[in-house]
């Protein structure tokens, strides 16, 4: 019997390959002492209750107390979360994070009066408060909060909405239970003749099989389950959309889309321009699908043919140290200070590098104001994508590092809209670095194909998803019933538009609208598309520019949330309210498709 290779237990991992969390707490005992102190400080909220309209000094004191309390909470919560991520089976840290969450919930209740009391201060009095010196450090935060005043209801109405919060999650929970627990897809033989369970996790692996018969069988077998439950799924998705429409109307927003964009002060034109720009460039996507069909020597092309690499993956192997060196070389355009800080961090154990038993899967960056911006990886030397993942997460971590170094706590934590710019920007630099130094035409073609598929999946496909969300919410707002057939019909129209005239659309593909998790938490996917579009435009601007262009970009990274997302990006040199940046990204896509056709 061959010996089964097992992952090491957490205690067997070399310390040098793990993160060093002492920037947060020296050890668990240090955390316990800070936790006890923090828990006792909850009582401090009582001193300000009912007094926030007294004067600017009192309001400032409350906000300062709340800020310091939240800062301590972030440090405690980050440590507990990271320790849990090391090994989910470790009961000590499961208990630690459970205790933290329980106290955080108590603190949220104790501080819940702050927002409504601020909202209740008359406009004239608040204007005088805002002009006073004690509130200078919180002026922007208050302006951001007071924007919600027209969308804040009476205390009784707010209480009723709050009481609905758990119930409002039903549609998402039903979808999760159905998709993750109840749907069963059976087993399927892969290209090696091995019988493998078909699941949400393995479906993508089957679609990357070099054997077309395997891909086709997996596709039809997978979607058969969605067809069998299409009425339940349609009712669930309709419930999710109706929830969005209800809350938007209850809070006096014009549409559900406008309500979702309000937090970031994002005009609807950002989404509209994204969709319009993508429509304009769809012929390049059609050309790519035809190129893929021709180079794979197929008479026709189906959806299950779009994930397998055109070229079999070239064998690559980068040790951890080689990957770090490669990423640092690729990001040299960001300047010596940026590279030195990242190099010091990766050598100074910001990163938990390799898999171990019980460790959280995937990868993430976890930045905090008072600790290092840690990175979790499950790095494998033979997987090129893991080098890109390192570049991606390093982009997030350096964003956190620079924001924390240049902003006060209340303005350092950047929004999701800009988060993906910093990470995909670094991926862009790595991709261009590797393509420029490709040792052969075949290697360059492989890297170009990878880049094309990344843009296709992140900009073009996510925009199709965003358009579906917009259409279905508009139908609900117009009082149109959202039936199985209406969902499938609208989705089929989009499939025909985005895949083009030369693409074979299997009838089952219209069921895809029921299996995308983001659709049950709508109006998020457009951020993937705008983020990568901005990153491509900024990468071209920085690499072809000079010191000013670099300073503009670094200023964006240092900005945290000290401005609204669009203003931060304008300072970096891109205006996402205009179509130019998306056009720039998709012109780059067109150029890559043309070069790939020539190379193959």
Secondary structure, DSSP 8 states (H G I E B T S, - for coil): ---------GGGS-GGGS--GGGT-SSHHHHHHHHHHHHHGGGGGGGGTT-TTS-HHHHHHHHHHHHHHHHHHHHHHHHHHHHHHH-TT-HHHHHHHHHHHHHHHHHHHHTTHHHHHHHHS-HHHHHHHHHSGGGGGGHHHHHHHHTTGGG---HHHHHHHHHTHHHHTHHHHHHHHIIIII----EEE-TTS-EEE--HHHHHHHHT-S-HHHHHHHHHHHHHHHHHTHHHHHHHHHHHHHHHHHHHHHTT-SSHHHHHHTTTT--THHHHHHHHHHHHTHHHHHHHHHHHHHHTT-SS--GGGSSS-SS--------HHHHHHHHHHHGGGG-HHHHHHHHHHHHTT-EE-S--TT--SS-EEE--SSS--EEE----TT-HHHHHHHHHHHHHHHHHHHHHHHS-GGGTS--HHHHHHHHHHHHHHHHHHHHHT-SSHHHHHHHHHHHHHHHIIIIIHHHHHHHHHHHHHHHHHTT----HHHHHHHHHHHHHHHH-TTS---GGGGGGGGT-GGGGS-S-THHHHHHHHHHHHHHHHHHHS-HHHHHHHHHHHHTTTSS-HHHHHHHHT--TTSTHHHHHHHHHHHHHHHHHHHH-
